[in-house]
Amino acid sequence: MNNTDDKPVLVCQDLTKVFHDGDLYVEVLQRVNLAVKKGERLAIVGSSGAGKSTLLHILGGLDKPNSGHVYVAGQDMTKLSDAARSRLRNRTLGFIYQFHHLLPEFTVLENVCMPLLLRQMPLKEAEDKAFALLEKVGLAKRYKHKLAELSGGERQRTAIVRALVSDPVCVLADEPTGNLDKRTAERVYETMLELNQSLNTSLIIVTHDMHLAEKMDRIYVLENGNLKNY
């Protein structure tokens, strides 16, 4: 395990989430509790439809629970206004998705710079920081390229750098290698774990891939709305 501090950077307490569809009533999350320390990395596994992505979206402030609390860097996201929650999310969290969500009209460097520019960091400072991180993952020579000129693995590694460039306390990754072949997925795993270790950023990964899950410090299973140790 990486070097961790005692105080968790992300905590959820008694999260519940219910979906209604006509007469159908589905309790996707039932009093879920979790605490993640600085630098720690953990995986959440479970069957399709178990609610893994829902849990990740609530932890990231992208969705709201029916009840319970989510604390990020000591602040209760569930009590913040939409604007305040967005600011906290931009300042403290990074996101990686199965599909990279990069903007095709921009270069690699421009895509990576965006979270920093949203914080009003001066352009030159943002570019220097982004380029240094691209160098670290072997993408420096691709910094002027647009997405159409990149392989799938290069796009996903760019997305990882974008998630980490703003020094988040925690990165939330939803099936980050789900659309990659095994060899490319392995390279993307390595990139994530190297940056997690060197930047001491916490990492929560939702995955079907037990090979990736087993590289984490802890594995949880989400089943019938309950989060349990693997």
N, C-alpha and C positions, 0 to 999 in steps of 0.2 A: 504494500500500500504506500502511496505517496505520503509525504510529511503533512500532517493535518493539525489544525487548531482544535481546541476543545469545543468552541462555540460553533454550532451549525450555521451554514450560510443560507440554507433553505430548509424550512420545516412546514409540514402540513399536519393539521390536527383535525381528526374526526370529519374528514371530507365525505359528503354524500352528494350523489348526482343521480337525478331521476329523469328519465325521458318518457313523455306521454305521446302516444300516437293513437288517436281515437280512444278506444277502450283499453288499449294496451298500456301497461304501466311497468316500466323496466327500471329497477334500481341498479344502475351501472356501477356505482361506487357506494360501499357501505362502511362508513366510519373509518376511512383509510388514514393511517398515520405513517409519517416518514420523516427522518431527519438526516441531512447530508452535511458532512463536515467539509471544510476547505480542502481542496485537492483530492477528495475522495471520488471514486468512480463506481457507479453501480448500474446494473442492468435490470430492466423490467421485462419479463417474458410472459407469454400467455397465448391462448388461442385467438384466432381472428374474431373480432366482435366482443372481446372480453372487456374492452374499455381502456386499453393501454394508452391510445392516442388521446382519449378524453382526459385521462389523468394528467398526461403531459401538458395538454393545453391549459388545464386549470392551474398546474404548478407554474406555468409561464405567464399567467394572467391573460391568456387569450380566450378563456371561457370562465364562467363563474359557477361555483358549486351551489347546490341548494342549501347546504349548511356546512359549517366548518370554516377553517382558517388556513391561509397560506402566508407564511412569513418569509420574505426575501431580504437578506441583509438587515434583519430586525424589524422590517416594516410589514404590517398586515395588508397584503394586497387586496384582500376581500373588502376592506373598509375604505379604499381609496376611490376617488372619482376616476372616470375613464381617462381623463387627461393626466392625472397624477400617476395612475397605473401605467400608462404608456411611457411616461418619463422614467419611472423606476425600471420598467422592463428594458428600455434602451440603455440605461446606465449600468444595469447589473446582470443581464442575462444575454446569452447567445443562443441561436436556434439553427439546427441543421435538419433538413428534411430529406425524404427519399428522393424527391425531385428538387434540384438545387435552388430553384426560385431566384436565380441570377437574372439580370436584365441583359438581353442579347444585344441591345444597341450600344452597350458600354464595354470598355476593355476590362480585362482581368483586374488591373490596378484600380480602375474607376469603381468597379463593383465592390472591391475590398475596402476602398476608402469611404464608402457611403455611410456606414454607422458612425464614423468619426466626424464626417461633415455635418451629420444631423446633430451632433453635439457642439457645433460651431468651432471645431478645431480648424486652425488655419490650413489652407490647402497644402502648402509645402510640407508642413509637419505631418499631416495625414498621409501624404504620399510617401514620405520617408518611412513612417512607421509601417505602412502597408507593405512597402517593398521589402523591408527587413524581414517580415514574416513570410512573404512569398519566397524569399531566398532560403529561409529555413526549411521549407518543404519542397525545394527543388523546382519552383515555378518562376524564378526570376527572369528566365529567358522568354517567358510567355506573357510578360506583364502588359505588352501593347496589343496582344491578340484579343479578338472578340470570341464569343462563345462558339460560334460556328467552326472556328479553327481549332477547338480543343477536343480531346477525347472525353468520354464519359467520366473516367477517373480524374482527369485534370479539372473538369468542371466541379466535381464533388470536392476535390481538395481545395479548390478556390472557395467554395461555399464554407468549408471548415475554417479557412483563414479569415473569411469575412465574419464568421461567428465569434472568433477569438480576438480579433484585432482591437476591440474596445475594452479588453481586459475584464470580461464579465466574471462575476463570482461563481457562476454556474452555467454550463452549456447543456441544453436539452436537445437530444437528437432522436428523431423519429424515423426508424428504419433507414439509417443513413447509407446503407450499402444494399438496400433491397432491390435496386435495379441494375446492379453491377455484376459482372462475372466474378468467379471465385478469386482469380489472381488479382484483378483490379480491386476487389473488395478488401483483400489482404493489405494492399498498399494503402488504401484509405484508412483501414483500421490503424495501421502503423502511424500514419500522419496524426490521427486523432489522439492516440495515446502518447506520442512523443510531445505534442503540444500541451496536452493535459499535464504531463509531468514537468515540462520545462517552465510552463506558466503557472503551475500550481492552481489550476482552475478545476472546480468540481465538474463532474460529467455524469449525466443521467441519460442512458440509452434505452429506448424501446426497440426491441428486436425479436425476430423469429430465429435468429442465427445463434445457436448455442456456442459455436466456435468463438464468436465475438463476446457473448455474454460471459464465457468462462475466463476471459481476460480481465474482467472487472473485479473490484474488491469484494462486492456483494452482488448476489442475484436474488431478485424477488419475483414471485409468480402472482399475477392478478387472475383470480378465478372466482366466479360467482360474486363479484363485487368486493372481494376481500384480497388484501395484499399480504402475502405470506413469504417467509424465508424459503428459499429454494432448497 
